[in-house]
Amino acid sequence: MVKAKYQNVLDLGEKFKIQNGDVKVEDNKLHIKGTANTQYHKDRLWDEIKASGGENPNDIMADIRVADTSVYARHTVESGESLSKIAKHYYKDPMKYNAIFEANKNILKNPDVIHPGQELVIPNL
């Protein structure tokens, strides 16, 4: 029953390709562990845990590590996106677009010009 309650977390873990994942139920408590690629993926998993179990769930124990701590996330630009739209997605603040621009000056010359398919670093703030 507890596993079904958190199935959305397990599904998201599969989507994010969590490495060294392990899931077990002991004493009606779900124990999950694994390594997320980036802090963004870890944060999203915790958001899902809280969405299912509340702000301080007591029926789940999660040990989620991060493989690449040098960046917050990596993002592939899609058609119609802008740096401010990407900043809003990751930071909840479109005005933080300049942080993304600064972190990607090796491939971006102008913060108003990005192209689909470009791989951007989303820096830790």
N, C-alpha and C positions, 0 to 999 in steps of 0.2 A: 504494500500500500504506500509506504513512504517513497519507494522508487518511482511509482506512478506519479506521485505528487510533484516530483522534481524531473520528470521526463523531459520537460522543455530545456532544462540545464544540460542534461545528457545529450540531447539532440544538438544543442548549440556547441557543446564540446566536440562532437563529431564534425560539425560544420567547420569549426576552427582548427580541426586536425590537431587536437591536444595530444602531445607526445607522452609516452609512458603512463597513459591513463589507467586508472584502477578504480573500480566501483564495487562496493560490497555493502551489505546490510547486516548490522550487528545490533542486537538489543533494540530493534525498531528504530534505528538511527542509520541514516545513509552516510557512508564514508566515501568521499571521492578525492582523488588526487591525480595530479598530472602537471605537465609543463605547457603553458601557453606560449605562443610565439612572441607576443608583445604585451605590454602593460594594458593596452586598449582591450585586447581579448580577455585578459584576466578581469578587468573592470566590468566588461559586458557579462561575463559569467556570474560575477557577484550581483550585478543588477537583476539577472534572472533568478538567482537564489532568493534574493529579497522579494522579488515579485511573487514567488510561490510560497515562501515561508515567513514573510514579514521582515521587519527591520532587524530583528535579532532571533533568527530561527534556532530552535534547540533540538531539531530532529535531523540535522545535517552537520557533518564535519567536513570542511573542504580545505585541502592543502594544495593550493594552486601556485606554482612557481612560474617565473618568466624567463624564457630563453635569451631574448635580446633586450637588455635593459638600456641599450644606447639610444633607443628611440621610443616614442610612445606608440607609434604605429607606422605601417607602410601602406600607402594608398595608391591605387591605379586610377588615374583620371578617367572619368567617363564623359561622354558627350553632354554638353550643357552645364558642366560644373565650372565653378570659379573658386579661387582660393578662399573667398569669404564664405561660400557655401560649404566648402570642405572644413574650414575652421569652425563653423557653426555645428557641423556634424560631430567633430571630435572634441571640441572645447566648449560647446554650447554658447559660443561668442564669435560672431562673424568678424569682429574687429581684430581678432587675433590672427588674421590672415598673414600679417607681416612676419610672424614667427615662422610660418611655413615657408614663405618666400625666402627668408634669410637662410633657412636650413637647406634650401634647394638651389642656391645661387649657381651651383655648378651646372645645372641644367636649365634654369630659368633666368632670363635677362630682364623680364618685365613682369610685375605681379598681376598685370591684367591679361597676360597671354600664356595660357596653358593649353595643352593638346591631349585629346583622348589617347590613352595608352602610356602616357608618361607615368613613371613610378616615382612617387614623392615620399620623402621622409616626413613624418609628422613628429616634430620634436617634443621631448618632455618639457613641460613648462614649470 
